[in-house]
Amino acid sequence: MPVLLVLLALSNSLLLRDQFYRVTEYCQIAFYALAIVGIRWNLRPALLRLPYYFCSVNAAYLWSAWRYAQGTKKVKWE
C-alpha cells in the first residue's frame, strides 16, 4: 500500500492540467499536512487524527519491510 500511495501522488502531480486532478492534489496535500501536524499536536476532533494514524501505520510497514529485506531484524508476533 505505501508504494501505491507514493505512485498515486506522483501520477497525480503529472496530471495537474485537469481541474479534477488539481482538486485531488490539494486534498492529498491537506491530508499529508494534517498527518504532519498530528505528529506535534493532539488534534480535536478525533477525525482529524486519522491522517496521522494512517501515515504512521504505512511508514511503520515500510520501515519493517526495509529491515526485513536487509536481514537486520526478524520479528515474530506472539
N, C-alpha and C positions, 0 to 999 in steps of 0.2 A: 503494500500500500504506500509506504513513504516514497518509493521510487516513482510510482504513478502520480503522486501529488506534485513532485518536482517536474515531471514531464508535463503535467497539466498546466502548471504555472508558466513554464517555458513556451509551450504551444499557444497558450492564451496571449502571451506577450507578443507573439508574432502575428496575431490576428486583430490588432488594435484598430485597424481601419474601419471595421464594422462597429456600429453603436452597441450591439449586444455584447460583444467581447470587451468593449471598454467598460461597460457596467459590471461584467463578471470580474474583470481585472480589479476594479475598485472594491468589489466585495471581497476578493481574495486579500487585497492589501489591508482592508479593515479587519478581516478575520485574523490575519497574522499579527497585525498591530495589537489587537486585543490579547493575543497569546503572549506577546512581549510585555504588555502592561500587566498581564496576570502573573508574570514572574515576580514582579515587585510588590503589587498591591492586591489585597483581597477584595475583589470586585463584588459589588452588590447590584442587582440581584444575582443569584447563583447562575442564571443562564449566561451571564457574561463571562463566567469562568470556564465554560465548555471549550472554547478555542485553546485555552492553556492546557487543559487536560488532554485534549485530542492531540495537540502537538507534542506534549511531553511523552505520551504513550508511543507515538510514532518515532520520536527521537530515541527513546529507550530501545525500541526494536532495532533501529539502525545501528546503534552502538553495540548491542548484544550480537547482532549478525556480523558486524565487523570483527568483534573479538573472537567469535566462533570461527570465522574464516581464517583468522590469524593463528588460531590454535592456542591462544593465550589463556582462555578461560572457558571451562565447560561447567555449566550449572545444571543441576537436576532439581526438578520440582518434587518436593516431598509432601 
